[in-house]
Amino acid sequence: MFPSVTRSSTPDPALAAAIRRLREQREMTQEALAFASGITTGSVARIELGQSVPGWDTVRQLAQALDVSIVELAAAVEAER
């Protein structure tokens, strides 16, 4: 049996910073990232400001739009800590 995984209700500032840094490194606007990932510009802004806790699907969509693997995104998050 797999352990239960609960979703945190507290935004992760390191995830917010990593997504913003990766987006800026790719010279993408929030609008371009939103379009490429299939989420709203407001959602991207809230995630980058650390005001929102994205779900797993959203994180996967953002990683794909940023052209990074989940492992690379996780490494970027850890680098921000």
Backbone as CSV, one residue per row, in Angstrom:
resi,resn,N_x,N_y,N_z,CA_x,CA_y,CA_z,C_x,C_y,C_z
1,MET,0.835,-1.175,0.000,0.000,0.000,0.000,0.887,1.248,0.000
2,PHE,0.465,2.261,-0.737,1.219,3.499,-0.837,0.837,4.435,0.298
3,PRO,1.785,5.234,0.765,1.450,6.182,1.824,0.520,7.267,1.286
4,SER,-0.266,7.810,2.153,-1.175,8.879,1.777,-0.386,10.164,1.523
5,VAL,-0.729,10.829,0.443,-0.080,12.095,0.110,-1.118,13.192,0.265
6,THR,-0.799,14.175,1.080,-1.719,15.280,1.267,-1.154,16.517,0.602
7,ARG,-2.024,17.313,0.053,-1.636,18.548,-0.613,-1.472,19.641,0.438
8,SER,-0.350,20.322,0.371,-0.091,21.405,1.307,-1.005,22.583,0.997
9,SER,-1.433,23.269,2.010,-2.253,24.467,1.810,-1.402,25.724,1.905
10,THR,-0.104,25.537,2.115,0.822,26.667,2.230,1.672,26.766,0.965
11,PRO,1.629,27.909,0.275,2.454,28.072,-0.918,3.942,27.916,-0.599
12,ASP,4.678,27.391,-1.554,6.117,27.176,-1.405,6.872,28.301,-2.107
13,PRO,7.519,29.198,-1.348,8.241,30.310,-1.967,9.357,29.844,-2.910
14,ALA,9.956,28.703,-2.628,11.025,28.195,-3.493,10.457,27.757,-4.845
15,LEU,9.278,27.142,-4.856,8.642,26.769,-6.113,8.284,28.026,-6.904
16,ALA,7.741,29.009,-6.223,7.385,30.273,-6.875,8.613,30.904,-7.536
17,ALA,9.709,30.984,-6.801,10.930,31.599,-7.323,11.522,30.788,-8.473
18,ALA,11.476,29.470,-8.365,12.039,28.610,-9.409,11.263,28.764,-10.715
19,ILE,9.958,28.778,-10.630,9.154,28.928,-11.842,9.414,30.283,-12.484
20,ARG,9.464,31.323,-11.665,9.726,32.657,-12.206,11.109,32.725,-12.856
21,ARG,12.129,32.172,-12.179,13.490,32.208,-12.719,13.582,31.446,-14.033
22,LEU,12.994,30.250,-14.078,13.021,29.461,-15.308,12.293,30.190,-16.440
23,ARG,11.170,30.811,-16.124,10.425,31.567,-17.137,11.251,32.731,-17.665
24,GLU,11.872,33.470,-16.765,12.677,34.620,-17.174,13.913,34.188,-17.961
25,GLN,14.533,33.067,-17.583,15.681,32.561,-18.329,15.303,32.237,-19.769
26,ARG,14.069,31.862,-19.981,13.594,31.523,-21.318,12.999,32.725,-22.029
27,GLU,13.097,33.877,-21.385,12.581,35.140,-21.920,11.111,35.018,-22.306
28,MET,10.371,34.367,-21.421,8.930,34.209,-21.613,8.194,35.192,-20.718
29,THR,7.093,35.705,-21.217,6.211,36.512,-20.373,5.312,35.553,-19.592
30,GLN,4.645,36.078,-18.581,3.673,35.263,-17.860,2.564,34.832,-18.803
31,GLU,2.200,35.703,-19.734,1.150,35.376,-20.697,1.571,34.209,-21.585
32,ALA,2.824,34.225,-22.040,3.324,33.143,-22.900,3.375,31.818,-22.140
33,LEU,3.815,31.867,-20.883,3.857,30.653,-20.075,2.446,30.132,-19.829
34,ALA,1.529,31.034,-19.550,0.140,30.631,-19.327,-0.425,29.951,-20.566
35,PHE,-0.214,30.540,-21.722,-0.722,29.965,-22.964,-0.103,28.594,-23.218
36,ALA,1.220,28.497,-23.059,1.926,27.236,-23.331,1.545,26.133,-22.360
37,SER,1.171,26.513,-21.152,0.841,25.507,-20.144,-0.657,25.248,-20.023
38,GLY,-1.462,26.074,-20.670,-2.905,25.864,-20.636,-3.576,26.320,-19.362
39,ILE,-2.937,27.244,-18.653,-3.562,27.814,-17.456,-3.702,29.319,-17.655
40,THR,-4.362,29.974,-16.751,-4.580,31.412,-16.926,-3.354,32.218,-16.510
41,THR,-3.272,33.420,-17.067,-2.190,34.331,-16.699,-2.274,34.669,-15.215
42,GLY,-3.476,34.828,-14.710,-3.657,35.107,-13.288,-3.128,33.979,-12.418
43,SER,-3.333,32.743,-12.865,-2.815,31.593,-12.109,-1.295,31.601,-12.090
44,VAL,-0.679,31.875,-13.237,0.790,31.953,-13.290,1.281,33.040,-12.338
45,ALA,0.635,34.199,-12.373,1.047,35.314,-11.504,0.929,34.921,-10.030
46,ARG,-0.185,34.300,-9.643,-0.378,33.910,-8.243,0.639,32.855,-7.806
47,ILE,0.960,31.918,-8.708,1.962,30.897,-8.385,3.317,31.556,-8.187
48,GLU,3.702,32.455,-9.100,5.007,33.121,-9.009,5.110,34.052,-7.800
49,LEU,4.001,34.580,-7.361,3.998,35.453,-6.185,3.898,34.655,-4.883
50,GLY,3.786,33.349,-5.003,3.668,32.516,-3.812,2.334,32.670,-3.128
51,GLN,1.295,32.979,-3.905,-0.040,33.158,-3.349,-0.952,31.966,-3.629
52,SER,-0.435,30.987,-4.365,-1.253,29.856,-4.773,-0.450,28.567,-4.658
53,VAL,-1.130,27.488,-4.362,-0.514,26.166,-4.292,-0.992,25.386,-5.524
54,PRO,-0.131,25.253,-6.532,-0.577,24.549,-7.733,-0.705,23.050,-7.487
55,GLY,-1.670,22.455,-8.145,-1.835,21.006,-8.083,-0.789,20.323,-8.958
56,TRP,-0.741,19.009,-8.830,0.244,18.215,-9.565,0.117,18.422,-11.075
57,ASP,-1.101,18.418,-11.603,-1.289,18.604,-13.044,-0.758,19.955,-13.498
58,THR,-0.989,20.975,-12.715,-0.507,22.310,-13.064,1.015,22.356,-13.053
59,VAL,1.635,21.738,-12.071,3.107,21.699,-12.006,3.656,20.975,-13.239
60,ARG,3.022,19.861,-13.610,3.466,19.123,-14.809,3.323,19.977,-16.057
61,GLN,2.213,20.691,-16.175,1.976,21.545,-17.331,3.008,22.678,-17.387
62,LEU,3.313,23.260,-16.245,4.314,24.334,-16.208,5.689,23.805,-16.589
63,ALA,6.066,22.655,-16.056,7.366,22.066,-16.385,7.459,21.802,-17.882
64,GLN,6.418,21.239,-18.440,6.417,20.961,-19.877,6.536,22.253,-20.682
65,ALA,5.792,23.275,-20.302,5.845,24.555,-21.008,7.217,25.215,-20.874
66,LEU,7.885,24.980,-19.754,9.229,25.529,-19.527,10.318,24.636,-20.117
67,ASP,9.915,23.509,-20.694,10.829,22.552,-21.323,11.842,22.003,-20.328
68,VAL,11.342,21.650,-19.135,12.176,21.000,-18.123,11.442,19.763,-17.623
69,SER,12.200,18.788,-17.170,11.586,17.613,-16.567,11.165,17.956,-15.136
70,ILE,10.368,17.095,-14.567,9.979,17.273,-13.165,11.223,17.234,-12.278
71,VAL,12.173,16.383,-12.625,13.417,16.285,-11.860,14.189,17.603,-11.938
72,GLU,14.252,18.186,-13.129,14.943,19.479,-13.284,14.221,20.584,-12.533
73,LEU,12.892,20.552,-12.560,12.122,21.549,-11.808,12.365,21.383,-10.315
74,ALA,12.387,20.138,-9.845,12.651,19.890,-8.425,14.036,20.392,-8.038
75,ALA,15.026,20.194,-8.904,16.382,20.687,-8.625,16.393,22.217,-8.578
76,ALA,15.624,22.853,-9.454,15.545,24.313,-9.443,14.890,24.808,-8.167
77,VAL,13.877,24.083,-7.694,13.222,24.456,-6.432,14.205,24.327,-5.277
78,GLU,14.940,23.224,-5.234,15.914,23.027,-4.153,17.012,24.088,-4.197
79,ALA,17.401,24.520,-5.380,18.424,25.562,-5.514,17.949,26.898,-4.952
80,GLU,16.633,27.095,-4.912,16.059,28.335,-4.370,15.948,28.314,-2.855
81,ARG,16.085,27.154,-2.248,15.926,27.045,-0.792,17.124,27.595,-0.063
